């Protein structure tokens, strides 16, 4: 089963933020198999749920310290779930093998009994009673019965375990812990955006203030130059209008 893709991972963000995104996806992945896996014959769904439990367990083993008690409990329950479904999977693997082996022995014995019959017009039942693997059948049949019964017991245990975790809120508490962390991350990002906007506005205001101060300085310099020029013109006019000596 291919793992679901985790989106919006950001290496520059804190470990807990990225871990919360991964845990949330892995938890959703695990819970998505619940309806199908509760059917006794849903071997594929049960196998996929086991893989999903393993993935959730692994990520929690390395990040549970970020989230406290809910993550610790969920990690342990994911391990327990993986163990139960693993034993269930062992039965699913063994049953076809044993049944296939039993069928092969029957085919071999049928061929051997037929060979012993030779050219007889009918088969003597005593020949079948002396089939080469006749003593193996009972043990294999008992093993098949055992595996079927054990699988049924493990399935009931699995369903009861899942129901109990739902009642205790194991997965819900983990989900809420992840959502709290991600909500905090969203609030930090919004605060950072507001701070960045305020910084840009402050820089713009400071730039405008510097430009205004520069324009004011230029205007003051122009005013000073104009006053000096005005005083110079007035002094020149006074010199021109002053009476000259007649001698």
URBELTA-V897789 format. One record per residue. RES is the residue in one small letter. PHI is phi in whole degrees, -180 to 180 (none if undefined). NEAR is the number of other ideal C-beta (glycine too) atoms within 8 Angstrom. Layout:
((RES,PHI,NEAR) (RES,PHI,NEAR))
This chain:
((x,none,6) (x,-78,3) (x,-71,7) (x,-67,8) (x,-76,5) (x,-100,8) (x,-99,5) (x,66,5) (x,-76,8) (x,-131,7) (x,-58,5) (x,-80,3) (x,-86,7) (x,-61,6) (x,-56,7) (x,-62,10) (x,-65,12) (x,-68,12) (x,-63,12) (x,-63,15) (x,-65,14) (x,-67,12) (x,-62,16) (x,-61,12) (x,-67,11) (x,-66,14) (x,-68,14) (x,-60,9) (x,-62,13) (x,-61,14) (x,-71,8) (x,-68,7) (x,-89,13) (x,-56,9) (x,-61,5) (x,-74,8) (x,-67,12) (x,-80,8) (x,-83,7) (x,-54,5) (x,-93,4) (x,-82,10) (x,-62,7) (x,-64,6) (x,-63,11) (x,-67,15) (x,-64,12) (x,-65,11) (x,-66,14) (x,-62,14) (x,-64,9) (x,-65,14) (x,-64,14) (x,-64,10) (x,-65,12) (x,-64,16) (x,-60,12) (x,-62,8) (x,-69,12) (x,-72,14) (x,-61,8) (x,-98,6) (x,-130,14) (x,-61,11) (x,-63,4) (x,-78,10) (x,-124,15) (x,80,7) (x,-57,5) (x,-57,11) (x,-72,15) (x,-63,10) (x,-64,11) (x,-63,15) (x,-64,13) (x,-67,8) (x,-70,10) (x,-65,14) (x,-65,10) (x,-62,9) (x,-63,15) (x,-61,12) (x,-65,8) (x,-62,12) (x,-68,14) (x,-66,9) (x,-67,9) (x,-62,14) (x,-65,11) (x,-59,8) (x,-64,12) (x,-65,12) (x,-79,8) (x,-74,9) (x,-56,12) (x,-61,8) (x,-65,8) (x,-66,12) (x,-64,9) (x,-67,8) (x,-64,9) (x,-63,12) (x,-63,8) (x,-65,8) (x,-63,12) (x,-63,9) (x,-64,8) (x,-63,10) (x,-68,13) (x,-61,8) (x,-65,8) (x,-68,10) (x,-66,13) (x,-62,8) (x,-64,7) (x,-68,8) (x,-69,10) (x,61,5) (x,-98,3) (x,-61,7) (x,-76,2) (x,-150,4) (x,-94,9) (x,-77,7) (x,-55,6) (x,-65,6) (x,-66,11) (x,-65,9) (x,-68,7) (x,-108,8) (x,-60,10) (x,-56,6) (x,-109,9) (x,-60,9) (x,-79,6) (x,-83,8) (x,-61,11) (x,-62,7) (x,-62,8) (x,-69,12) (x,-63,9) (x,-64,8) (x,-63,9) (x,-64,12) (x,-60,8) (x,-59,8) (x,-65,12) (x,-63,9) (x,-67,8) (x,-65,9) (x,-62,12) (x,-62,9) (x,-65,8) (x,-65,12) (x,-64,10) (x,-62,8) (x,-64,9) (x,-61,14) (x,-64,9) (x,-65,8) (x,-63,11) (x,-63,11) (x,-60,8) (x,-66,8) (x,-68,11) (x,-65,9) (x,-65,6) (x,-76,6) (x,78,7) (x,-59,11) (x,-75,12) (x,-65,7) (x,-66,11) (x,-64,15) (x,-62,10) (x,-66,9) (x,-62,13) (x,-67,14) (x,-66,9) (x,-61,8) (x,-64,13) (x,-70,12) (x,-66,8) (x,-61,8) (x,-64,12) (x,-64,8) (x,-66,8) (x,-65,8) (x,-66,8) (x,-64,8) (x,-63,8) (x,-65,8) (x,-66,8) (x,-64,8) (x,-64,8) (x,-67,8) (x,-64,8) (x,-63,8) (x,-62,8) (x,-64,8) (x,-65,8) (x,-65,8) (x,-62,8) (x,-65,8) (x,-65,8) (x,-64,8) (x,-64,8) (x,-62,8) (x,-65,8) (x,-63,8) (x,-64,8) (x,-64,8) (x,-64,8) (x,-65,8) (x,-65,8) (x,-65,8) (x,-65,8) (x,-63,8) (x,-64,8) (x,-64,8) (x,-65,8) (x,-64,8) (x,-64,8) (x,-62,8) (x,-64,8) (x,-66,8) (x,-64,8) (x,-62,8) (x,-64,8) (x,-64,8) (x,-64,8) (x,-64,8) (x,-65,8) (x,-65,8) (x,-65,8) (x,-66,8) (x,-67,8) (x,-65,8) (x,-65,7) (x,-69,6) (x,-81,5) (x,-74,6) (x,-65,2) (x,-96,4) (x,-74,3) (x,-77,3) (x,-74,2))
